[in-house]
Amino acid sequence: MTEKESATDHVTADVVTPSPAKSLGDPGITPLSPSHSMKDPDQNVQTGPTFAVVVAIDFGTTSSGYAYSFTKEPECIHTMRRWEGGDPGVSNQKTPTTILLTPTGSSTKFKMKLHTTANLSIDTDLHAANGKRVKALDIFAYALGFFKDQALKQELSTSDQSGDAKLNVCDNADVRWVITVPAIWKQPAKQFMREAAYKSSLVPRDNPEQLIIALEPEAASIYCRKLRLHQMIDLGSKTALNGYSPTDNVGAGMTQAKELVRRNRQSRTFLVENVIGELWSELEEGDRYVVVDCGGGTVDLTVHQIRLPEGHLKELYKASGGPYGSIGVDYEFEKLLCKIFGPDFIDQFKIKRPAAWVDLMIAFESRKRAAAPDRTNPLNINLPFSFIDYYKKFRGHSVEHALRKSNVDFVKWSSQGMLRMNPDAMNALFKPTIDHIIQHLGELFEKPEVSNIKFLFLVGGFAESPLLQQAVQTMLQGRCRIIIPHDVGLTILKGAVLFGLDPGVIKVRRSPLTYGVGVLNRYVEGRHPPDKMLVKDGTRWCTDVFDTFIAADQSVALGETVKRSYTPARPAQQVIVINVYCSEREQVGFISDPGVRKCGTLRLDVSGTESPAPRREIQTLMQFGDTEIRAMAVDVATSRSVRAGIDFLGQ
């Protein structure tokens, strides 16, 4: 089959007289009747096969973990066994997102690559700490495979009578897997995670419904619906809550919460109320709230509205945010180390001693979490012995000598082998990242959709920072109540389990982008540009017209479909491939407009559906209301299903 026969950019949307145009590339297909099908968002949405257990993986930039719940006991959420190792000052309910491969080196904080890579593909590479290149898909698949083995062998199995062998409580086919991703991730990054799941054998490719992609702030929102008063800190309340008054030190409540969580975590099982929590009972029909998910790599902001009586959620404004996570503080610390010891040494140390570099950053993570607005005593950061030893070999003098010679007077050397930072210096490392978050939050609250907000839920590991909490309080100036769940680092993980148990709880979402395809329309004098006119067999056509499937920031209900009908150019055609375009603008006229780019392909495999009909109609349904864009198709004449899919990775 030639490229002309299988691919198209230009197709006609005229119903009565199909386009005969053959120039500018064979159109390959002819669209017939475009339509938009709205499904009642309150109807039950088909969720596919039933599963015995839901396992959610919170794949974080700095730390990752999993939790699970049996569908027969949905009120019980079990978290992974505590990670043994690392700095004792770091909560180890989740494990650091670092993979050490020999001899390739270590890969750390690699999740952000999926957000920052402009042309993400299945072949995208990562740079390991030692400078070597590794396939990103392999690294993500290794990580998912690790969690799969841990969950199935350590959690979902039991010892036999002898105590020597493990017996599986359930088979992998009985598990619905959920993977969390930032809401601001675009479709290629979500598809990449799905491809990594297939490669790791987390789920088989022929059973895609076994895997659900969950958006992190949505998961947090779902969990926050269940919060009881004793499970949260209310920074915006006028009265004491959990023994903590908002006039006290801003970090005191979180310290109490951490201690409470540590005491209650031994069982690793969290009980979730079947009904909504007391806080949620204060919400009325139409009330609005904001979820600010402050993670390691990104900060996601989502605006939701409550819909009663079921308590379903509606997204009011498309997810926004940016790469303002806590690793920004790590980068500032690395810049400080470069200033003291030289960037050439730091680069070489990461290459030659990757494991020691990871140890150093884990030690910094512990001290980073101790930073607070009113702290007066210094923070000590352990330097690995290999750092001290390698620096002496590299420079010919000691670490202590380097500190004395540097102009950094707020970092001293301790004889115990530690860097001693004064608290103001530590707080300064936070400022660039927190300033980005506050600026974005301020811009969001200027939007008309974000007026009359009742609550702001601050979630994610970075939400534990008293510095960030104080900055958010100062910015909002009492405009709404600020709620922080206890054990805030596990909020998304537990919410992802609840989402896997009930994927239809988010009834309405907002499209982040405008999606559509290029078509030919009848040329209209005065409305269409002359340079877009194409004359074929005496008929004038306008090329490159953008046929909009869904517009940016448009509300789209779960189960709502966009319908298009296409017909192959010739009876023997086996595959139809249509380029999909996107734009951040709501109104798009042509696929050649500024800001419009090709983002994927809609592929229809029409082999095996041949019919004697002179004209075959392939009806395509696309769903934009889920966390991933989905496509289905059927041959109208034969009622046979047509394999359909949208590829955003250019496979």
C-alpha positions, 0 to 999 in steps of 0.5 A: 500500500502506498503512503497515498492510500493510507495517510491523509491530511485533507478530507472533505466534510461535505455530506451531499457531494463527497470531495473528488479532490486528489491533489495535495496528497490523496485524501484517502477518506471522506468524512460524512456526518459529523455529530456530537453525542452527549451522554447524561453525565449522571448515568452509570458509565460502563467500567468494563470487567470486574476485578478482585483488587485495585492496586494504585501506583503513585509514580512520583518524581522524588518518591513512589509507592503503592496501595491497594484495596479489595473490591469486597472491602472498599473501605480498607486501603492498605499501603505498601510495606515500609521502605527500609533504608535511607536517611532516618529523617525522611518518611519511608512509607514510599521509596525514592524514585531512583533506579541503580543499574549496573554498569549503566549508572543511576537514574533519579528524578526521571519522571520529569523527562516525560513532561519536559520533552517536547517531542516525546517518543517511544525511543526517548532516552534518559541520561543516567547520573554517570552520563550514559544514555538509557531508554526511558521506556526501559527505566519506567518499565523496570520501575513498574515491574518492581512495584508489580512484583512487590504487590503480587509477591509481598502483599497479595500472597500468603505463606503456605502451611510450612511457611516456606512458599508463597501462595498468590491470593489472586492472579494478576488478571484479577487486579485493576492497576491504577497509575497516577500522573500529573493533570498537566501532562499531555496525551503523549506522556500518558500514552508513554506510561501506558506503553511502559505498563505493557512492556513491564507486563503490568497489563497485557496490551489486549486488555487495556481496560485493566489499567487506568490512568489517574490524574493526581489532583483528581485522586487527591480530590476524591480522597478529600471527600472522605476526610473527617475532622480528625484527619486534617489540619484547617489552616483557615479556621478561626478556632482550634482544630486537633489542638492546633490554632492557626495563630500558632506556628504554621508548622506545628499542626503538621508536626502533630499530624506527622506524629499521629500518623506515625503512631497509627501507621503500624497496621498500614491499613486506612479505613475510609468512610462509606459516606462523605466526611464532615468537611464535605457535608458543609458543601452545598450544590454548586460549591467550588474548591481548589486542589493544589497538588504540590509534588516533587516535580510538578504543581497541579491546580484543579478547580472542582464543583460539587454535584449533589446528592451523589457528591459527584465532581465537575471540573470547572477550569482546565488543569494548570500548573508547571514544573514547580515541585520540590526538586526545584529546591534540590536544584538550588542546593546543587547550584550552591554545591557548585558554587562552593566546590566547583561545577566540574567537581560536582559533575564528575562526582555524579558520574563517578560516584552515582550511589553516593550522590543519591545518598547525599540528596537523600540526606538533604531531603531530610534537612529540607523537610526541617526548614521552617519560617521561625527556625533559629538553629542551623541544619546539618547535612551529612556529606558521604565519606566518598564525597570528602575523599573524592574531593581531596583527590580531585582538588588536592585539598580538603572540603573544609579548605574549600568552604573557607576559600568560598564566598559562601559565609552562611555554610560552615564545616562541622568536624562531624563531617557535615555541612552546617547551614544557617536557617535563612540560607536553607529558606532562601533555597525554597524562595524561587520555587515557592515564588513560582507556585504563589504567582501561578496560584494568584493568576488562577484566582483571578479567573472568573471560574475560580471565584467564591472558592470555599476550600483550598486543599493543599496536598502532595509531599511538598505540602508538608513544607511550613514555608509553602504553607505560610506563603499560601496563607499570606497570598490568600489572605483569608479568601478561603479555608486551607485544608491539609490532610494528615499524611499528606504525602499519601493522599494521592495514593489513597485517592487513586485506589478510590478512583480505581474502585469507582472510575466514574466519580469525576463526571465532567472534565475540561479539555486542556487543548483543542483537537481536530483534523484537517478537512476540505470544505466547499469554498465560500467566496469572501469567507475562505482565503484565496490561497486555500482554494483548490479546484477539482473537476469544476468544484471549488474546495477550501483546503486545510480547514480545521474540523474541531472535535473538542475545544480547549477548556470545553466541558466534556462529560464522562461518556460523551462522544464525538462522532465522525463517519469516514469512507475509504478511498477505494474498496480494497483499502485496509488502513485509514490513518488521519493526522490529528492536530491540536492547539491551545487556542479555543478558536481554530480556523485552519490546520496551518494557523499559528500554534496549531501542530500535529500531535497524533494520528487516528488509525482505523484498521478496516481489514476484514470488514470488506463488504459488497456495498459501493460505499463503506461508512466507518463510524468513529466515536471518540471520547474526550471526557476520560483521563485518556482520549479513546477511539472506537469504530464500527463498519456501519454496513456490516456492524463489525467492530473496527480496530481504532486507536489514537497514537500520540507517540508517533509509533 
